[in-house]
Every structure is written in C-alpha cells, then in structure tokens.
Amino acid sequence: MLLDEPFTGVDAAVRESIVAVLDDLKRAGMTVLASTHDLGLATRQFELVLLLNRHVVGYGPPSKS
C-alpha cells in the first residue's frame, strides 16, 4: 500500500486510528510505504525509514534514542 501524507490534517484520534490500521496491515503481511514530514511518527511507527533531500540522506531502521 502506498500512502502520501496520511497523517496530514487529521487530529490525534484519527492519527491513532490510522496507526492502528497500519499495524493490522503489517501483522497481515502487507507492505506499507508512506510519505510523511513527521519524523517523530516515522521513527515510532515504521521499521525502515528513507530520508530524502534531493538525494538519499539516510536509510535504515530508525534510531530509537
């Protein structure tokens, strides 16, 4: 599944609902690609993160520190 900024313009309750659906899809074995500017959410929610700034700045599992 490809999602473009799925968390933009939604309140915290809707964001948590989207996160819950994404967790269910992950458990079902689905691959989810999502773009977001929310780096905090990306590091909490996704196993791998790709950072772009006209070229690849970083890729891999996010640091949890």
N, C-alpha and C positions, 0 to 999 in steps of 0.2 A: 504494500500500500504506500502511496506517495502522498504526503501531506505538505501543503505550502502554508506556513504560519498558522497552524491550527489553534494556537493559544492567543492570537491577537484579537483584541476587542471583546474578550469574554471575562466574566467575573471569576472569582476564586472557586465558587461552587461548580461552575461549568468546566473550568480548567481541571478540577479534580475528577469530574465525570469523564472527561476526555482521557485523562491519565488512566483511569480505571479500565476504560475500553481498550486502550493500548496495551495495558498489562494482560487483559484477557486474550487479545490477539497474539501477543507474544507467547503466552502459555499454549495457545493452539498451534504454534509453529509458524505463524505468519511473519514475514519480514516487513518492517515499517521503516520508511525513510521520511524524515520530517525536517523541514527548514524552520529555524527559529532564531531570533535575536536574543532570546532569554538564555544566556549561558548557564545561569544557576539551574534552571529547569533541565537544560540539556545534560548537565553533569549528574543530576539526580535521577533522571528518567531513562537515559539511553546507555547502552553498553559500549558503544563506539561513537566517537564524535569526530567530525571533519570540520576544521576551521578554514575558511577561505577569505582571502583578501586579494583578489585578482589572481592569486595562485594559492597552492596548498600551504598553509601556515602550520598546521598540525593535524595529525590523525592518530587515533588510537583510543584506548579506554580512558575516560576522563579521570583526572586526579580527584580523589575524594577528600583531600585535605583542605 
